[in-house]
Amino acid sequence: MRGSASHIHTFPYSMGRSRYQFLENQPHFLTCTVVNWITVFSKPDLAQILLNSLDFLQSHQRLALHGYVIMENHLHLIASAENLSREIAAFKSFTARSVIDWLKNNQTEYLLKQLKFHKKLHKTTQEYQLWQEGSHPQAIFSQQMFSQKLEYMHNNLLRRGYVDDPAHWRYSSYRNYMGMKGVLVVDLIDV
């Protein structure tokens, strides 16, 4: 149920899987990064595209969002889904198309030129590339690991000097975990 506390399924660490594979219905820590770390999401309208997409995936029960932080050039997520790999691929594809359309409609030539210049050569069917390939999913197997990843995400803002208090960053699940209203509903996990 959205917004309520849930628990992490505990699995043994010796599963013989790469730490960059998705495990079904297991929470994962993910990072999605803009090519060449271009500061696309400093524009609120573009950050809103990410928020709307995450909200859509949640409201259609395609993804459970347990934590997030949107920075100017990347985002961190803790999420789970029946097929998280597919949902993250859909999220990245939809948001890339939406961001590029917004940039074209708003004549933001500098960012478009950057996204074109930094596009991987093998991406011959597209003119621009927003996201770096991959999201380096790390399955979360314990409450301790979840707490560590959530703290890392929320405190990233402090380390970068953006805020003195993580509650002041609008695009973060920190407020949700402090019992405050966040921009997105989060499926809380007891920490």
matplotlib code that plots the C-alpha trace (Angstrom):
import matplotlib.pyplot as plt

x = [0.0, 1.4, 2.6, 2.6, 5.6, 6.8, 9.6, 12.6, 12.8, 16.1, 18.1, 21.6, 24.4, 25.9, 23.4, 26.1, 24.6, 26.2, 25.5, 24.3, 21.4, 17.8, 16.1, 12.3, 10.3, 13.5, 14.2, 17.2, 19.3, 19.7, 21.4, 20.3, 22.8, 22.6, 25.3, 28.5, 26.8, 25.0, 22.9, 19.5, 17.3, 18.2, 15.2, 12.1, 9.9, 12.4, 12.6, 8.8, 8.9, 10.8, 8.3, 5.3, 6.8, 7.6, 4.1, 2.5, 4.5, 3.4, -0.2, -0.4, 1.2, 4.1, 6.7, 7.0, 9.1, 10.9, 13.2, 14.4, 16.6, 16.6, 19.8, 20.7, 22.3, 21.3, 18.8, 19.0, 16.1, 15.3, 12.5, 11.0, 8.8, 7.9, 10.1, 12.2, 14.5, 11.7, 10.1, 13.4, 14.0, 10.5, 11.0, 14.3, 12.9, 9.8, 11.6, 14.3, 11.8, 9.8, 12.9, 14.1, 10.7, 10.6, 14.0, 13.0, 9.7, 11.5, 14.4, 17.0, 19.7, 22.7, 21.4, 20.3, 23.8, 25.3, 23.0, 23.8, 27.5, 27.7, 25.5, 27.2, 28.3, 26.4, 23.1, 22.5, 18.7, 18.5, 19.7, 20.2, 21.0, 19.8, 20.7, 24.0, 23.5, 22.7, 21.6, 23.9, 21.1, 22.2, 19.8, 19.0, 19.1, 18.7, 17.3, 20.9, 21.7, 18.5, 19.2, 22.7, 21.5, 18.7, 21.0, 23.6, 20.9, 19.4, 22.8, 24.2, 22.5, 24.5, 27.8, 27.3, 26.5, 23.0, 21.2, 22.0, 19.0, 17.8, 14.2, 14.8, 15.4, 12.0, 13.0, 13.7, 11.9, 13.6, 10.4, 8.4, 10.6, 10.4, 6.6, 6.1, 4.4, 6.7, 6.4, 5.8, 4.1, 6.7, 6.2, 8.0, 10.2, 10.9, 14.4]
y = [0.0, 3.4, 5.6, 2.8, 1.1, -2.1, -4.5, -5.7, -9.4, -10.7, -12.9, -14.4, -12.4, -15.4, -15.5, -15.6, -12.7, -9.5, -6.5, -4.8, -7.2, -6.6, -9.0, -9.3, -7.5, -6.6, -2.9, -1.6, 1.5, 3.1, 6.1, 7.6, 10.1, 12.6, 12.2, 14.1, 15.2, 18.1, 20.1, 19.6, 19.3, 22.7, 23.8, 23.1, 22.2, 19.4, 18.1, 18.0, 15.7, 13.2, 13.6, 13.2, 10.0, 8.5, 9.4, 7.8, 4.5, 4.5, 5.3, 2.5, 0.1, -0.5, 0.6, 1.1, 4.2, 3.9, 6.9, 9.4, 12.5, 14.5, 16.5, 18.9, 16.1, 12.8, 11.1, 8.4, 6.1, 3.2, 1.3, -2.1, -3.7, -7.0, -6.1, -3.1, -3.3, -2.9, 0.0, 1.9, 1.5, 2.8, 5.7, 6.7, 6.4, 8.4, 11.1, 11.4, 12.0, 14.4, 16.4, 16.7, 17.8, 20.4, 21.7, 21.9, 23.7, 26.1, 26.7, 25.7, 25.2, 25.1, 22.0, 20.3, 20.8, 19.3, 16.3, 15.8, 16.2, 13.7, 11.1, 7.7, 6.9, 3.6, 5.4, 5.9, 6.0, 9.1, 12.6, 13.2, 11.2, 12.3, 9.4, 7.6, 3.9, 1.7, 2.6, 0.3, -1.3, -2.5, -4.9, -4.0, -7.1, -5.6, -2.8, -1.6, -1.5, 0.4, 2.9, 3.5, 4.1, 6.3, 8.4, 8.6, 9.9, 12.5, 13.7, 14.0, 17.5, 18.5, 17.2, 19.1, 22.3, 22.8, 23.0, 23.1, 20.8, 18.0, 19.0, 22.2, 20.2, 19.9, 17.0, 14.4, 11.8, 13.1, 14.9, 11.8, 9.9, 12.9, 12.6, 15.7, 16.0, 15.3, 16.2, 12.5, 9.8, 7.2, 3.6, 4.0, 1.2, 1.2, 2.5]
z = [0.0, -1.0, 1.8, 4.4, 6.0, 4.4, 5.1, 3.1, 2.2, 3.6, 1.3, 1.8, 0.3, -1.5, -4.4, -7.1, -9.0, -10.2, -8.1, -11.4, -12.0, -11.1, -8.7, -8.9, -6.3, -4.3, -3.5, -5.5, -5.2, -8.6, -10.1, -13.4, -14.7, -17.6, -20.3, -19.4, -16.2, -18.0, -15.6, -17.2, -14.1, -12.7, -14.7, -12.6, -15.6, -16.5, -12.9, -13.0, -16.0, -13.7, -10.9, -13.1, -14.7, -11.3, -10.0, -13.1, -12.5, -8.9, -9.5, -12.1, -9.7, -12.0, -9.4, -5.7, -4.9, -1.5, -1.8, -4.3, -4.8, -8.0, -8.5, -11.3, -13.4, -11.9, -9.7, -7.1, -6.5, -4.2, -5.9, -6.4, -9.1, -10.5, -13.5, -12.3, -15.3, -17.7, -15.7, -15.4, -19.1, -19.8, -17.3, -19.0, -22.5, -21.7, -19.7, -22.4, -25.1, -22.9, -21.9, -25.5, -26.7, -24.0, -24.9, -28.6, -27.8, -25.5, -27.9, -25.5, -28.1, -25.8, -23.9, -27.1, -28.6, -25.5, -25.6, -29.3, -28.9, -26.0, -27.7, -28.0, -31.5, -31.7, -31.0, -34.7, -34.6, -32.4, -32.6, -28.9, -25.7, -22.3, -20.0, -19.7, -20.3, -17.3, -13.8, -11.8, -9.7, -6.2, -4.6, -1.0, 1.3, 4.8, 6.8, 7.5, 3.8, 3.1, 5.8, 4.5, 0.9, 2.0, 4.2, 1.3, -1.0, 1.4, 2.6, -0.9, -0.9, 2.2, 0.8, -2.4, -0.4, -1.9, 1.5, 5.2, 6.0, 3.6, 4.4, 2.4, -0.9, -2.7, -4.9, -2.2, -0.1, 3.0, 4.1, 3.7, 6.1, 8.6, 8.6, 6.4, 3.1, 0.2, -3.5, -4.3, -2.2, -1.1, 0.0, 3.3, 4.7, 8.4, 9.1]

ax = plt.figure().add_subplot(projection="3d")
ax.plot(x, y, z, "-o")
ax.set_aspect("equal")
plt.show()
